[in-house]
Amino acid sequence: ISRLGISAKKISVLAIFVDIASIKNARVIVDLHKKYPGRFITFVDTPEPPNPSAWLTQGQSFVAQAEAQLKTGKYYGIGETNLRLSDKNGNVATPDVYVVPDTPLWLQLVDLSARYHVPISFHFVPEDATANAAFERMLNHNKDATLIWAHLGFNSMALNSATLNDYLLRYPHLYFDTAGIQNMQRPMPLDGSNWARLADQSNNGKLRAEWKKFFETWNSRILF
């Protein structure tokens, strides 16, 4: 922020998602908290390294650890957790990461979201019918949880505002964030990318009417 010349006074809250499994990153977060108290929101980390879904292999000890962190009152959410990360080569049968969304351990974390009134964030690409069915069961599991579906949900799949609208109608406790939308860090135009689909390049890059209506309709359920 300092390098960009942005005054810290103009930023009330900054959410940060960092893998704090490493000592180096943990120290960075601690130092930032001390330097800018009240300016960072810390989430309970669900670590990936050294293997995909390392948190899952820890079993009940991880759930106990997550709850202990939430009890301190210093953690304001859980995640972002990779539930389904697409295969980089596009093979739906071999996702890079796949945690069955209604696996009991994950549902316990969803329950912690409800119990401690904090959001739980996840990455899930709805590219497989069996996985999608488990995902729907997870969404139905605890309506008191606050669920954040990262990257407008679809990420590596083509965005569809009608489908997103349907999810938001059926699950009042579900939110979306717009961070990390596919190809958003690359220059336009990018035909076929989700970042390109949001904007009308023939109209000076303004939001397409479809997406303008979507964001205006659901402005209280979208995190920008």
C-alpha positions as CSV (number, residue, x, y, z in Angstrom):
1,I,0.0,0.0,0.0
2,S,2.8,2.4,0.9
3,R,4.6,1.7,-2.4
4,L,1.5,2.5,-4.3
5,G,1.2,5.8,-2.5
6,I,-2.2,5.0,-1.0
7,S,-2.8,6.4,2.4
8,A,-3.7,3.8,5.0
9,K,-6.3,6.3,6.4
10,K,-8.3,5.7,3.2
11,I,-8.6,1.9,3.8
12,S,-10.8,1.0,6.7
13,V,-10.3,-2.8,6.6
14,L,-8.2,-5.1,4.5
15,A,-8.9,-8.8,4.3
16,I,-5.9,-11.0,3.7
17,F,-5.7,-14.6,2.8
18,V,-2.2,-16.0,3.4
19,D,-1.0,-19.5,4.1
20,I,0.3,-19.0,7.6
21,A,1.6,-22.6,7.8
22,S,5.1,-21.3,7.2
23,I,6.9,-19.5,10.0
24,K,7.9,-16.8,7.6
25,N,4.4,-15.9,6.6
26,A,3.1,-16.2,10.2
27,R,5.8,-13.7,11.3
28,V,4.8,-11.3,8.5
29,I,1.1,-11.4,9.6
30,V,2.1,-10.8,13.2
31,D,4.2,-7.9,12.3
32,L,1.5,-6.4,10.2
33,H,-1.0,-6.8,13.0
34,K,1.3,-4.9,15.3
35,K,2.1,-2.2,12.9
36,Y,-1.6,-1.7,11.7
37,P,-3.9,-2.8,14.5
38,G,-7.4,-3.3,13.4
39,R,-6.6,-3.1,9.7
40,F,-6.3,-6.8,8.8
41,I,-8.9,-9.5,9.0
42,T,-7.4,-12.9,9.8
43,F,-9.0,-16.1,8.7
44,V,-8.4,-19.6,10.0
45,D,-6.1,-21.2,7.4
46,T,-6.9,-24.5,5.8
47,P,-3.3,-25.4,4.6
48,E,-2.5,-27.1,1.3
49,P,1.2,-27.8,1.7
50,P,3.0,-30.1,1.8
51,N,0.2,-32.0,0.0
52,P,-3.2,-31.0,-1.4
53,S,-5.8,-30.7,1.4
54,A,-3.2,-31.2,4.1
55,W,-5.8,-29.9,6.6
56,L,-8.1,-32.8,5.8
57,T,-5.5,-35.4,6.6
58,Q,-5.1,-33.9,10.1
59,G,-8.6,-35.0,10.9
60,Q,-10.3,-34.1,14.2
61,S,-7.1,-32.4,15.4
62,F,-7.5,-29.8,12.7
63,V,-11.2,-29.1,13.7
64,A,-10.1,-28.7,17.3
65,Q,-7.3,-26.3,16.3
66,A,-9.7,-24.3,14.1
67,E,-12.2,-24.0,16.9
68,A,-9.5,-23.0,19.4
69,Q,-8.4,-20.2,17.0
70,L,-12.0,-19.0,16.6
71,K,-12.5,-19.0,20.4
72,T,-9.8,-16.4,20.7
73,G,-12.0,-13.8,18.9
74,K,-9.0,-12.9,16.7
75,Y,-10.1,-14.9,13.7
76,Y,-13.0,-13.7,11.6
77,G,-13.5,-16.5,9.1
78,I,-12.3,-19.8,7.7
79,G,-10.6,-20.4,4.3
80,E,-10.3,-20.0,1.4
81,T,-10.3,-23.7,1.1
82,N,-9.9,-25.6,-2.2
83,L,-12.8,-28.1,-2.5
84,R,-12.4,-28.6,-6.2
85,L,-9.6,-27.1,-8.3
86,S,-9.7,-28.0,-12.0
87,D,-7.1,-30.0,-13.7
88,K,-4.7,-27.6,-15.4
89,N,-5.0,-29.6,-18.6
90,G,-8.8,-29.5,-18.6
91,N,-9.4,-33.1,-17.7
92,V,-12.6,-33.1,-15.5
93,A,-11.9,-36.6,-14.3
94,T,-8.6,-35.6,-12.6
95,P,-9.0,-32.4,-10.7
96,D,-5.8,-31.0,-9.1
97,V,-7.6,-30.9,-5.8
98,Y,-10.9,-32.5,-4.8
99,V,-12.4,-32.7,-1.4
100,V,-15.9,-34.2,-1.4
101,P,-18.0,-31.2,-0.3
102,D,-20.2,-33.1,2.2
103,T,-17.3,-35.0,3.8
104,P,-17.9,-34.9,7.5
105,L,-14.8,-33.0,8.4
106,W,-15.6,-30.2,6.1
107,L,-19.2,-30.1,7.4
108,Q,-17.8,-29.6,10.9
109,L,-16.0,-26.5,9.7
110,V,-19.2,-25.3,8.1
111,D,-20.8,-25.8,11.5
112,L,-18.1,-23.7,13.1
113,S,-19.0,-20.9,10.7
114,A,-22.5,-21.0,12.1
115,R,-21.5,-21.4,15.7
116,Y,-19.0,-18.5,15.7
117,H,-20.9,-16.4,13.2
118,V,-18.0,-16.1,10.8
119,P,-17.9,-16.7,7.0
120,I,-16.3,-19.8,5.5
121,S,-14.8,-19.4,2.0
122,F,-14.2,-22.1,-0.6
123,H,-13.1,-22.6,-4.2
124,F,-15.3,-25.1,-6.0
125,V,-15.6,-25.6,-9.8
126,P,-19.0,-27.1,-10.6
127,E,-17.8,-29.3,-13.5
128,D,-18.8,-32.8,-12.4
129,A,-22.3,-34.0,-11.7
130,T,-21.4,-36.3,-8.8
131,A,-19.3,-33.5,-7.2
132,N,-22.1,-31.0,-7.8
133,A,-24.6,-33.2,-6.0
134,A,-22.3,-33.4,-2.9
135,F,-21.8,-29.6,-3.2
136,E,-25.6,-29.1,-3.1
137,R,-25.8,-31.3,0.1
138,M,-23.1,-29.1,1.6
139,L,-25.0,-25.9,0.8
140,N,-28.1,-27.4,2.5
141,H,-26.2,-28.7,5.5
142,N,-26.4,-25.7,7.9
143,K,-28.4,-22.6,6.8
144,D,-27.0,-20.6,9.7
145,A,-23.5,-20.8,8.2
146,T,-22.2,-17.9,6.0
147,L,-20.8,-19.4,2.8
148,I,-18.5,-17.5,0.4
149,W,-18.1,-19.1,-3.0
150,A,-14.9,-17.7,-4.3
151,H,-14.2,-16.3,-7.9
152,L,-17.9,-16.0,-8.8
153,G,-18.0,-19.7,-8.4
154,F,-17.1,-20.9,-11.9
155,N,-13.5,-19.7,-12.3
156,S,-12.2,-22.0,-15.1
157,M,-15.7,-22.7,-16.4
158,A,-17.8,-20.2,-18.4
159,L,-19.7,-17.8,-16.2
160,N,-23.4,-18.0,-16.4
161,S,-25.4,-15.3,-14.6
162,A,-28.7,-17.3,-14.7
163,T,-27.0,-20.2,-12.9
164,L,-25.5,-17.8,-10.3
165,N,-28.8,-16.1,-9.8
166,D,-30.4,-19.5,-9.2
167,Y,-27.9,-20.4,-6.5
168,L,-28.4,-17.0,-4.7
169,L,-32.2,-17.4,-4.8
170,R,-32.1,-21.0,-3.4
171,Y,-29.4,-20.3,-0.7
172,P,-29.9,-17.1,1.2
173,H,-26.8,-17.8,3.3
174,L,-24.6,-18.0,0.2
175,Y,-22.3,-15.1,-1.0
176,F,-19.9,-14.8,-3.9
177,D,-16.6,-12.9,-4.2
178,T,-15.1,-11.5,-7.4
179,A,-11.5,-12.0,-6.5
180,G,-9.2,-13.8,-8.9
181,I,-11.7,-14.2,-11.8
182,Q,-10.2,-16.2,-14.6
183,N,-7.6,-14.1,-16.5
184,M,-8.4,-10.8,-14.7
185,Q,-4.7,-10.1,-14.4
186,R,-4.0,-10.4,-18.1
187,P,-4.5,-7.7,-20.7
188,M,-7.8,-7.6,-22.6
189,P,-9.2,-8.8,-24.9
190,L,-9.2,-12.4,-23.9
191,D,-11.9,-14.1,-25.9
192,G,-13.6,-16.9,-23.9
193,S,-12.3,-15.9,-20.5
194,N,-14.6,-15.1,-17.6
195,W,-13.0,-11.7,-17.1
196,A,-13.7,-10.8,-20.8
197,R,-17.3,-12.1,-20.5
198,L,-18.2,-9.5,-17.9
199,A,-17.3,-6.6,-20.0
200,D,-18.4,-5.3,-23.4
201,Q,-15.2,-4.5,-25.4
202,S,-17.2,-2.7,-28.1
203,N,-18.6,-0.4,-25.4
204,N,-15.3,0.8,-23.9
205,G,-15.1,-2.2,-21.5
206,K,-18.2,-1.3,-19.6
207,L,-20.1,-4.1,-17.9
208,R,-22.4,-6.0,-20.2
209,A,-26.1,-5.3,-19.4
210,E,-26.6,-8.9,-18.2
211,W,-23.9,-8.6,-15.6
212,K,-24.8,-5.0,-14.7
213,K,-28.2,-6.2,-13.8
214,F,-26.8,-9.2,-11.9
215,F,-24.4,-7.1,-9.7
216,E,-27.1,-4.5,-9.0
217,T,-29.7,-7.1,-8.1
218,W,-27.3,-8.9,-5.7
219,N,-25.2,-6.0,-4.5
220,S,-25.5,-7.1,-0.9
221,R,-24.4,-10.7,-1.6
222,I,-21.3,-10.0,-3.7
223,L,-18.0,-9.2,-2.2
224,F,-15.8,-7.0,-4.5
